[in-house]
Amino acid sequence: MNRAAAKHLIERYFRQLTDGCGNGACTNEFCASCPNFRPLDNNSAAAKALELFKINAKLCNPHPSKKDSSDNEDESSSKMSDIDLCASKEDFSDVHYLTENTVCMLLSSCEENGDYSALVRVIGKVFSSTESLMKSFRKDEPNAAENSLKPTDVDGTDGQSEDTSDKLGAAALPEDSPQMDDTVEVSVDIEAVRRVYDKLLTIEQVEAALVNAIIYLTPNMELDLEYLDVYETNPDYLNIFIIVMENTNLHSPEYLEVALPQFCKAMSKLPVKALARLSKLWSRYELPHIRRMMETFQQLITFTVVSNEYDSENLVNDDETVVTATQCLKVVFYASIQAGDVDVEHNEEDEEDSESDELTLHELLGEERLYKKGPRVDPLEKELGVRPLDSINPLIPFEDFINESVNEVVEMDKDFTFFKVNAETKFSFQTCPFILSVITKSQGLYYDNRIRMYSERRLTALYSMVQGEQPNPYLKLKVRRDHIIDDALVRLEMISMENPSDLKKQLFVEFEGEQGVDEGGVSKEFFQLVLEEIFNPDIGMFTYDDSTKLFWFNSSSLENEAQYTLVGLVLGLAIYNNCILDVHFPMVVYRKLMGKKGTPSDLSDSHPSLYQSLKNLLEYTGDVKDDMMLTFQISHTDLFGNPVLHDLKEQGEQIPVTKENRQEFVDLYADYILNMSVERQFKAFKKGFLMVTNESPLKYLFRPEEVEQLICGSRKLDFEALEKTTEYDGGYSKDSQIIKDFWETIHSFGEEQKRLFLQFTTGTDRAPVGGLGKLKMIIAKNGSDTDRLPTSHTCFNALLLPEYSSKEKLRERLLKAITYAKGFGML
């Protein structure tokens, strides 16, 4: 606002406080004519007038009697309303940027006259100009500091100033605040912007002006960012995006058609440094603000997808609105991670592969793009220095970022090609894996695995032609049932030393002395038998916790490292060959496989009793040293039950645990249990796993909990879906009475009985990725009524069910079979 107009208004408040409006019945408590008004001296009235101006308090119109008895000065005062209105109209046309006070004055003027055209013109002019919007709502404007402490409303009421800075976090803190990262500090007063939007968005004409202004503004922003590198020369350009994103109506239909898509397109042109700065800033916001922005971009993506039809010629990957909105959503995704609990430390050291100067055959054949070595790194992730893997508990759950509409229409075979080959020219949703479900990502992994298999088959054929040998296109394992571990270990160890690339071939298992072609079933049975023997407690490779029903590495195992390497290989091969395993590890195992070290919080599922004890130690309010009598020397039992002492620090038995050092004790204790004590075993285990998955996008696409789903399947069991996809053989159909009785019986089972049935029929008590509907189960007739129990071929997910004479007998026989499955299941 022009200084002259502001001065006029302050003078009006001063006269109102000193002379009044002339109306003896005035009810305005800030008017000298009000019966309850306490007279003020000139100095007090001047201070009060300034305060009333700031809060846009009520102004009285001069009473006619006052006007009649006035002298020249009073006469001009009585006409002040008209003069101010004219001045405002003239001055508002000169407004080139906005402050909170300017908007309040505009609103006040427009409300007095019942005409919002001046406000609409100014809002339209400022919000459609990059220069004007960039300069608006600055912290360094006059009264900006006061405004940020004392929000103003149009009705003159005070805002709740005490907790505004807490709600915004570091974004509202002064520049010298130690909590604020210099790269995050911005010049825009975000709280002021929010208060202004609260006032403006209730006015319909202003809403339309904002929509049109953004439509006009965004093409210029796009040009500025793409061709002029405007952010590099003026980092305050980011203010535009901060201000626009505070609009709480962006998700409404008025914006979804044109304005928001164009805004996303402009935002996607921001350099990585700017996006990182934006993400850091948003991470300081409270949950409602971050969630609102996430929902805004999700709304645009969903709206666009459901409004269009996609096919092999018209891919969703080519829809610019969906692509740019997804890229904008990524900024919010990383803000959510930073705003939650994050552990950027405690990383396992990755073993560097020795680089060779020799050309590989893939490079000679021009296929090097398909087989890039090393993990892919997202530029924004690198700039921020934080990964999804580092997230312990994000502010917004990862699941909320998955967009089901996109997952339904994305064609993963095409998307995989863009991801691996045309990354520079085509967008792949696998570069934003947070938006994809585990099912969709597993399809991408499946294509990656299959292409590698076919490629290895081609290379094998090529080598065979050159060397005149018989081609061997598969990873063939010939094993004896009674020596399955020894045979598998020797064969896989030879392959890993002589030609590790053979591990990328399709697995083909043959049991010695048995006929049968491995079409997936024999491999599945091989995995089951290997794991059953390896996890046998008598062997001592792993310890078993009865309370959690989970296995952990035995730190005092006598087995050599090759055995643990075999377990890692089996897990890698299972992922590579799309096979679900009956493995029960705590989540920390998968976190360590992905590159993180175990931390105290990981003890909650791997060692729950120890976790609770350490938690009690940290929360203890008494005298830790005298009451607990702990030292930095701990004790645990070895394979034979003998106590083993270990010093967490040098001369640990002489260092007592106190209130001051108990956190250090807990950290060292957890590090020893989860990392140091099992370092030899886990290193060999991880080595085997990486032999198969080191060139896979597994680490880039999946989080640890999703890797567990890939290996072990899902814990959620939907038997309704299983019933719909089950096939029948031997004379049975879905209309057979025995089949109807069977499904009624299954649906009446409790959760534990259902898991036992699944274990009995498929070899694991979990569903494959995508749920039980993806499981191809077969129920075959196995004779007429009999006392024999049902049996199963777990390698083919086949249940052999006699045609029992009654539903009661079916239930009794089936329960006995699944309860005492050992010895019955493997036929």
N, C-alpha and C positions, 0 to 999 in steps of 0.2 A: 504494500500500500504506500501511496505517496505520503511524505512526511506532513504536508499541509493538511491533508484530510485527517490524518491521525491527530494532529494538533487541534483541529476544529472539534473533534469528538471529545477530546480530553477537556477542552474549554466548556463544552456543553455539560459534561459531568460536574465540572467545578461550579458552574452557575447553579446547577440543580442542587448541589450540596450546600451552597451558601445562600442563594436567593429563593430556591424552590421553584415550583411550576406555577404557583398562584392558585392552585386548587385546594381549598381548605379541607376537602374530604379525601385528599390523595392517600392512597394505600401503599405507595412505593416506599419501602423502608430506607431507600437511599436518596430520598428527596426531602429538602428542608421544609416543604409544605405539609409533610406527613405529621399528624398530631403526635406520634410516638418518636419523632426524630430528635436526637440529641445534638444541639448546635456544635459546630466545629470551628476552630480558628482557621485562618487562611492557609497556614502551613499544613495542618492536618487534612484540610479539605483538598489541597493539591496532591498530597500523597494518596488520599483515598480515591481521588479522581483517576489517578494513574492505575490504581488497583482495579477499579471498576472497568476501565478501558480494557485491561488484560483479560478479564473474565467475561467481557461483552455483556455487562449488566443492563438492566432495563433503563431506558431513557423516557422521561415523561414529555408529553407535548405541552407547550405553554398554554395555560388556561386563558380564555378570552379576556377575563377581567385584568389579568396580568399584562396582556398585550395592550389594552386600552390605556393603562396608566404608565406606560413605559416612556423613557426618554429616547434619544436617538440610538444610544447603545443598546437599550432594552429592545428597541424596535428591530434592530438588526438581529438581536438574539432571538426575538420571536419568529423571525424568518429563517432561523438556522436550519430547520429541518429541510426546507426547500433548497437552501444553499448547499447543505451537505449532500443532498441527493444529487444535485447537478455536479458538484465536485467529484462525487464518487463515480458518477458515470464517466466523467472525463478522465479521472485518474485511473480507473480500472482498465481503461483502454491502453494505458501505458504499462500495465503489469507484464513483465517478461519472465518471471519465475514465481513460484509460490512459497509462502511460509504458512505456518499454522495460523498466525495472526491475520495474514492477508485473507485466508479462506474464511475465518470467523467474521471479519469485517464485511466481506462480500455477502456472506449468508445473512448477516444482520441487516444490511442494506436491502437485499432482495426480499427478506421476510417483511420488512416494514412496508415495502411497496407492493408485495404480493406478486412480484415478477422476477423470475429466475433467469431471464435472458442474459443479463450481464455475467452471472456466475457461469452459465453454460458456455458463453463466448470465451471467457478466460480459461476455464478448464479445457475446452477444446483446443485453444491456442497453445497452452503450455504442454499438455499431454501429447500433442502431435509434433512437438519440436524436441529433438534430441538435446539441443543446447539448453533450452528452457527447463526441461525435466531434470537434466543432469545438475542444474544449479539450484533446484528446488529442495526445500526442507533440509537445509544445511544445519549442522550442529553449530557452526560458527556464526550464524545469523544473530542479530541483536535479539535478546530475550530468549534465545534458543535454550540456554542452560536452564532458565527459569521455567520454560515450557516443559522441558523434559522432566522437571521435578514436580510441576504443578499443572497437570493437563487441564485444558479448558474445554468446556462444552458450550454449545449454542445457547442452552437455557441458563447459563451462568453458574451452574453447580460445579463444585470442585470434584476432580477425579480422584481416584485412590492412588495418590502419588507414592506412598511408602513402598509398595512392592512392585512398581513398574520395572525397575532395573533388575530385580530378582527374576521376574518372569522372562525378561528378554535374555538374561544372562550377560555374557561379556559384551554383546553387541551394543548395549546401552551404557557401558561403563566409560568413564573419561579416558582420555588418551594415555594418561600416566598410570592406568590401572595395571598391576602386575599380572592380572589374570588374562589380559588381552594380548593375543599374538599380534605383532605389528602388521603381519600380512593380512589379518582379518579386519583390522580397524577400518571403518568406512566413515565418510564425511556426512552421510545422510542420517537424520534423526528419525530412527525407525519408529519409536513410540509416537512421535508427532504424526508420522504418516498414517499410523493405525487409527489415531484419534480422528484425523481428517477424513479417512475413508468411512469411519463409523457415522460421520455427519453427512457425507455426500451421498452414500449409497442408498439413503432413504428417499432421495429425490429422483423421480423417474426420468426427468429431462437430463439430469446430470449423468445418469447411467448410460443413456443413449449417446451422450457426448463422449464419454470415456471409451465406449465400444468403437465409435467412428475414429476417435483420435488414435487408438492403438492400430487400427487398420491403416491409417495414414502414416503412422510413425514407423512401423516395423520394416517396410521395404527400404527406407533410408538407413535404418540400423543395420540391415543385412549388407547393404552396399558399403557402409562405413567399415564394418568388421572384415568383410571379405577382401576389399581392395585398398582400404586406406590404413589398415592396422591401427585403428583409432585407439584401441585399448592400450597399446604399447606407449603411445604418446600422452594419453590421459587416462590413468586408472580409474578416475571418478566416473568414467563411462558406465561402470558397473552399477552406479546408483540407479540408472534407468531400470535395470532388471530387478533390483531390490524393491523399488517403489511399485512397479507394475505387479510383482508377485504378492504384494501385500493386499491387493484387491481380493476380498473374500468372495466375490461373485464370479470369479473367472471360470468356474465350473458350470455356470448357468448357460442355457441354450443360446442366449444372445452372443456369447463369446465363442462358443464351440464351432460355429459354422466357418468363420473367417478369421476373427481377431486372434484367438488363441493359437490356431495352427500357424499363422504368420509369425506370432511372437516366438513360438517354439523353434521355428526355422531360423529366426534371427539369433536366438540364444544358442543354438547348436553351432553357430559360427564363432562363438567366443573362443579365444585361445585356451589351452589347457590350464595355464596359470590362473586365468580369470575364473574358470569353472571350479578350480580347486579352492580359490578364495571364497567363492560363493558358497561352496559346500561347507567350508569351515565356519563361515558366518552363520549359515542356517543350522549348523549343529549346535550353536549356542541358544537357539530358540527353544521354547517349551514344546512339549509333545503336541498340543492342539495345532500349533502353527505348522510344524513339520508334517503332521498327518494331513492337514488341509492341502498343502502343496502336493503331497504324494497323491491324494485323491483327485486333485485337479488334473494332473497329467494322466492318471489312470482313467478318469472319466473321458478325457479326449481320445485316448487310445481305443477304449471300448466303443464310444460313440462312432468313431470313424470306421472301425472294423464291422460293426453290425449294420452300418449304413451302406456298405459296399459288398460286392461279391468278388471273391478271389478264386482263381484257378491256376493251372500250370502256365497259362499265358499272361495272366494278370496276378502277379505274386504280391503278397502283403509286404514283402521286402522292398518293393518298388513304390509303396505308398509313402510319400514324403512326410505326410502328417504323422503317421504311425511311427516312422523311423525317428524323426526329430523329437517327438514327444517321449519316445523311449530313451533317447540320449539325454533329454532333460531330466527324466525320471532317475537316471543313473546318478545325477548330482544329489538328488534327495536321498537316494539309497545310501550313498557314502556319508551324507550328513547324519542319517539315522545310525549308522555304525559308529561314527565319531561321538555321537551324543550318548551312546550306551556305554557298557563296560567293554573296554578294549585292552588287549595285551599285545603290544607290538614287540615286546621282548620275548624271552624264552623260546627262541627259534632253534631248531636242530640245524647243525651245520650240514649243508648239502655237499656231497662228494662231487667234485668237478670231473667231468669226463675229459680225458685227454683228447685234444683236438689233433686230427691228422691232416697233413697237407695233401694227401692223396685223394683223388676224385673217387667218390663212391659210384657204384653202378647206377644208383638212383639219379645221381647228377649227370652221368653220361647219357642216361635215357631222358633227361629233361624233366624228371619227376621230383626234383629237390624241394619244390614248394609244398608238395604233399607230405614230406617227411622232414620238416624243420625240426632240428633238435633243440632241446631246452624249452622251459615253460614259457608260454605266452604271457606278456605283462601288459596290463591295461594302462594307458598313458595317465589317466586320471588317478588311478591307484598308485602309480609310481610317484606322481607329483605330491599326493597327499601323504605317502609313506604309511598307508594302512590298507590291509586286505580284508576281505570277508572272513578269511581264516582267522584273523586276529580278533574277531568279534566274539566276546563271551556272551553278551546279552544285548542285542541292538535295541534302540529305543522303540522302533516299530518292528514287529516280528517279520522275519524273512518271508513268510508265507503271504503276507499282505501285499508284497510287491509282485507276486505272480499274477499275470493277467490271463484268465481262462479263455477270453475271446481270441487272443493272439495264439494261444496254444492249440486252439481248434482249427485255425486256418493256415498256420505255418507249415510249409512242406519241407521236412527236415532233410530230404535228399538234396534238394536245391540249396537249402540254407547251409548244409555241410560244404557244398562246393564253394559257395561264397566265402565261407569261414576259412577254408584251407587254401583256395586258389586265387579267388578274386577279391581279397580283402580290401585292396586299394580302391576298387571301382564299385563294389557291391556291398550293401549292408547285410550283415548276418546277425540274427538275434542271439547267436552264441557269443557275440562280443558283449552282450548284456545278459548274461546267463541268469541273473536274478529274476527276470520276467518269465522265465520258462520253468515248467514243472519238472520234477524228477523223471517222469515218464517221457516227456518230450526230449529232455537232455539225454536220456538213455538211448533214444533212437539215434541221436547224433553220434553218440559213442559207438553204437552198433555199426553205423555206416563207416566210421573211422576204422573199427576193428576189421570189418569185412574187406574193406579196400586194402588194408595191410595184408590180410591173408591172401587175397588174390594176387597182390603184387609179389609177395614172397613165392607164390606158386609160379608166376611168370619168370621170376629170376631163377628159380630152381630149374625150370625147363630150359632156360637160356644157358645156364652153366652146364647142364647135362648134355646139351647139343655140342657145346665147345669141347667138353672133356670126354664125350663119348660114353657117359654113364647113364644108368637107369634113373629117370627123374623120381624124386621123392617129395611130392607136393604137400605132404601132411607132416605134422608133428606126431610121429607114431610112437606109442608106448606099448610094449608087450610085457605084461607082468603076470606073476603067479599069485593066486589069491592068498596062499599061505606065506608068501614072502613079499607082499605088496609094497611095504615101505622100502625094503632093501633094493628091490628091482627099480622102483620109481626113482629112488635117490640116485642110484648109479647112473641110470639112463639120463635123467635131467641134468646131473652134474657134468656128464660128458658133453651134452649138448651146449650147456652154458659156457663151457671152456672152449670147445672147438668151434661152434658156430651159434652164438647167442641169437642171431636173427631167426633161427629155426623155431624159437619159442613164439614167434609171431605167426607161425602157420596154424592152420586149423587143427585142433587136437583130435587124434584118432587113437582110441584105446582098444587093445585086444587082450583078453584073458587067455593065458596059455592053456591049450587043451579044450577050449570052448569055441563053438561056432557062433557066429553072430556078427552083423555089420553094425558099426558104431554110427548111428544116426542121431546121437545125442544121449540116448538112454544109457549106453555102456559107459560113456564119459561121466555121466551123473553118478552112476554106481561106483565108479573108480574114486571120484571125489569123496563120496560118502564113506567108503571103506578106509581110505587114507586118513580122513579126519577122525573117524571112530577109533583108529588105532593110535594116532598121534596124541589125541586128547585123553587117552586112557590114563587115569591117575597112577596106575602101576608103573607106567614108563617114567613119570616124574618130570616131563618137559614143562607141564603147566600145573598150577595149583587151582583147585576148584573151591569156590565159596558157596556153601549150601544156602546161605541167606539170599544172596543175589543171583545165584545160579549162573555165575560168570567165571571165566577162566582168566588167569594171569600168569605171566612168565615166572617160572621157578628160578630164582636167583642162584640157587645152589645145585641146579641140574647137572648131572654128569654127562648128558648127551653132548655131542660135538655140535659145532655151529652149522654143519651141513644139514642137520635135521631141521633146524629153525629156518634155514634158507629154503628148504623144501616146503615148509608151511607157507612161507611168503609167496613162493612160486605157485602153490595151489590156489591161494587167494587171487593172485594176479591172473592166473589162467582161467579161473571161474568167471571173473569179470570179462576177460577177453573172449571167452566162449559162451557168454550169456547164460551162465548156470548159477542157480541159487544154492548156497551152502548152509549147512546146519552148524554155524559157528556162533559162539557166545562170548564175545569180548566186550569189555567196557568201552565207552566212547573215547577214552583217552588213547586207546590203541590206534584208532582211526585218525585222531588229531596228530599223533606222533608220525603216522605214515604220511600225513600231508605236510609235515615239516615243523610242527610245534612240539615243545617240550611239555612234559607233565607238570602241573602246578597244584597247589593245595586244593583248589576247588575241584580238580579232577578226582580227588580221593573219594568224593561223595558216592560215586557208583562203583569204583574199583575196590576201595577199602572203606566201606561205610562206618565200621566200628572205629577205626583209627581216625577217620574224618571227624566223627562226633567228639572223640576225646580231644583232638587238637582244637576244635571249635570251642569246647568247654574251657580249655586252657586260655584261649584268647579272650573269652568273655568273663573270666573269673575276676571278681572284684576284691577278693581278699589278698593276703600276702602270698604271692606266687612262690617266692623263694623258700619260705619256711613251711608253707602248707603243702606244696607239691613235691618239694625236695627232688627236683629233676636236674639233670646235668646234660651237657651236649654230647653225652655218650648214650647210644641207644642199643637195644638188644632185640634180636629176632631169632627164630629157629631155622636150622638148615633142613636138608632133605631127610635127615635121620632123627629130627626132633631135638638136636643139640642146640644150646644157646650160642649165638654168635654176637660178639660185641663190635660196635662200630662207632668211631669218633666222628661226629659231624664237623668238628673243628679240631685243630691240633691240640692235644692234651684236653680233649673234650670232657673227660671225667672230672677235671678240676674246675670246670666252668659251670657255675650254677645257672639255671634258667630263672630269670627275674621278669618283673613287669616290663622293664625297659627292653630286654632282648628276646622276649617270647615270640615276637613276629619272625625274627631271624631264625629262631629254633624251628618254628613251624615250616618256614620256607625250605630250610636245609633238610628237614625230615622228609618232606614231600619230594624234594629233588632226589634224595637218596632212594626212596622206595620206588618212585616212578621212572627214574632216569639212570642214576649211577649203578644201582644194584643189578639192573637187568640190561646194562649197556651192551654187553657182549651178545646176549641172546637176541635183543631187539635189533641190533645192527645187522645181524645175519638175516633175521626175519624180513627187515625192510629191503635188504639187498635182493632177496629172492622176489619180493613184490615188484621192485623197480625193474628187474630184468625183463618183465613183461610189459609194464605200464610206463616206462620212462619216456617214451615218445608219444604217449597218449595225451589227449587234452583233458584227462581225468582231473588233474590238479587245478586246472583253470576253470572247469565247468562246475565241479561239484564241491560242496562243503562236506566236512567229516561225517555228519549225520546222513547225508545223501550217499556217501560211499558205503556206509553200513547197509543202507537199503539195497544198493546194487549187489553187495556180496551176500547179504543174509535175507533180503526181502523185507516186506512191510509187516509191522505188527498188527495192522488193522485187517480184520477178517470179515469179508462180506459174503456169507454163504448163499445169499439170494443171487448174487452175481455168478457164483460158482455153479449153482443149479441151472442157470440159463445157458451156460456154455458147455456143460457136461455132455459127452457123447455116450451112446449105448451100443452094446455088441452082444452077440450070442443069442439073440432072440428077445432081448429087452428093448423097450422104448420108453419114452417119457410118460406114456399112458398106461404102462404096466402097473398092476396093483402093488407089486413088491417095490417098485421104484417110488410110487406115491408114498407108501409107508416108510420107505427109507428116508426121503427128504423130510417128512414130518418128524421122524425120529431125530435126524440131524439138527433140525431147527429147534427142537426141544432141549438139546444138550446145553449145558453150561459152557462158559468160556474155556475152562480148562479141558473139558471133554472134547470140545471142538478142536482145540490145539492137538490133543492126543490123536484124534482121527486124521488130522492133516499130516502129522508126523508119521502115522502108520501108512498112509496112502502115498505120500510124496517124498518122505525122508526128511522133511523139515516142517516145523510148526509155524512157518511164516508164509505170507503170500508173496508172489513175485512183484517186481516193480509194476505198478499199474493196478494191483489188486488181484483178487481171486478170479476175476473175470478173464484175466490173461492166462490162467492155468487151464491146460487142456487135459481134463480128467476123463477117464473112460471107466464105465461100470459094465462089466461083462458077466454074463450068466455062467455060473459054475455048478451046474447040475440042479436036480430037483431038491425037494425038502430033505434035509439031513441034519445031523448033529454037528457036522464039521463047522469050524469057525471060518469067517471070511478071511481071505488072504489078499496080498497085494504084490504088484511088481512096481516098486518105488521108482525104478529107472524109467518107467513109461507112465507113471501116475495112473496106474490101472488098479481098480478094485475088482476082485473076483468074488462075486456075491451069489451064494446058493439061493434058490427060490424057496425061502422059508414059508411055512404054512400059516404063520400068524405074525402080526405086527409085534406082539409081545416077545415072541421067540427071536425075531429079527433084532430087537433092541438088546435082549440079553446076550445073544451071540456076538453082536457087534461091540458091545461094551467090554466083553471079556477079551475080545481080540485086540482092541486098541489099548486096553489097560495092561495086558501082558504081551506086548508086541515083540519084545526081544525074543528072537528065535522063530518068529512067525513072519516078520515083515520082509526079510530078504529071501526071496525065492528065485 
